[in-house]
Structure formats: structure tokens, C-alpha cells
Amino acid sequence: ATYSPKVTAGAGPVVGQVLIHNRGRLRYETFFIESLKHMVGSAFKYDIVPQQGRLMPFAEIAKFHAVVILPWSPELCILRNIFKMRVPLFVPGRSLLRNMVHVMNQRLMPTPYFKRHPRLNTESMAHIHPYDPFLDTARPAADPRGVAARTYWAEYSEFLLVPCLRHFVSAADLLISLHSMEGLKISVQMRAAYLQDMQEMRSFWLDSLAAWL
């Protein structure tokens, strides 16, 4: 499926829908989505549709004019899937992202998955990365080391690394960006970025395999 935004017929200002990709079980998602709905004016061009954890076919997602992702983990497969579909993507900026992408880790701790391999060189790892990606990011909100760790590891998230994503810093900022977006233009840019990404990936694996085989 590829980007094919469905235009809403009618006399009003609404021309289509925007999907909010969320789990539907996290409190901050509810507050954010309700804030969006309360802030939109009568001239806003899109209906806001929360996904609420529902399974949706890619063909259905492709009909939305844009997708807003409220992340709970640093890496979500749906980001790359929708990016390939060329649907305009809006994600939190750095200031919001650092407090959102580690939510799942905080909810799962303590669990055995973070335990180190007995042969792991911890000194070498600490020299490269000053913060533990599991224990430090799960520290309390007021812990300075926890704040620094969440900020540090958020920089490695694909929400900041994938090109052509639109970032928002607040609910109001998101609404302004959605209202003024040029969806088809963004989609063309995403297609070009995807093809370049595939070319670089192909070159990387060809060079790597040639060196090993």
C-alpha cells in the first residue's frame, strides 16, 4: 500500500483524517489526544482518529492524510513500514521524545532481559556509552542521571534518525504543522529518501559480503 489520502466530501472545512498511532493503554496518550481534540478550531482541516491499539491493514492506513506516532519504545517497526508507504509522519521532537520512548522499559523493569552476558566487557562498553540503556533510563523522573540517560539514548532512536519526519514540540505545534502540511509534497520527499536508503543499504551489504566471502 502507498499513500493515497482519502478526501472527505462535504461542505465543511474537513478534507480528511489524521491517524494517531498509539497503544491506547498509556495515560499520557489519553491526555495528549484529548488536548488535540479540545484545541482544534472549526476551521481545522482534519478529523483526528486515535488507533487505540487496534490492528489496521496497511491499505487502510494509506488513506489517512498523515500519521502521528506517540512512541513508547525507541524502535517501532511501524515507523519504517509507514515510511515505506510514503505517508507523512509526525513524531515528537527531542524534548518530548526523551520522556516517551523509554516508557516500555520503565514498565518492564526489573526483568531478566537487561542482565549482562558474563563475558561482556563492561569497561569497554562504559567507555563508549556512559549510561546503561536499561537501568539508567528507568530511573525516577527527578534523578539527574536518569534524565541524562534518557536524553542520551533518545538520540539513537529512529524517531530522530529517519529522514523526512516532521517533529512537534507540543500539541499546539502539532496542530499547526498538520493544518499547514503539504501531504503530497512530503510523500514525494519520503519516496526519494527511501530509495536513497535502499541504495546505501545495498552498497553496504555488497561491500560487507565481498570482504567476508
VENDA-V330287 format. One record per helix or strand of 2 or more residues. SS is the DSSP state (H for helix, E for strand). FROM is the first residue (numbers start at 1). LEN is the number of residues. If there is no record, write none. Layout:
ss:SS from:FROM len:LEN
ss:SS from:FROM len:LEN
This chain:
ss:E from:16 len:6
ss:H from:27 len:13
ss:E from:46 len:5
ss:H from:58 len:4
ss:E from:66 len:4
ss:H from:77 len:9
ss:E from:89 len:4
ss:H from:94 len:4
ss:H from:103 len:6
ss:H from:112 len:3
ss:H from:122 len:7
ss:H from:144 len:11
ss:H from:158 len:4
ss:E from:166 len:3
ss:H from:171 len:10
ss:H from:183 len:30
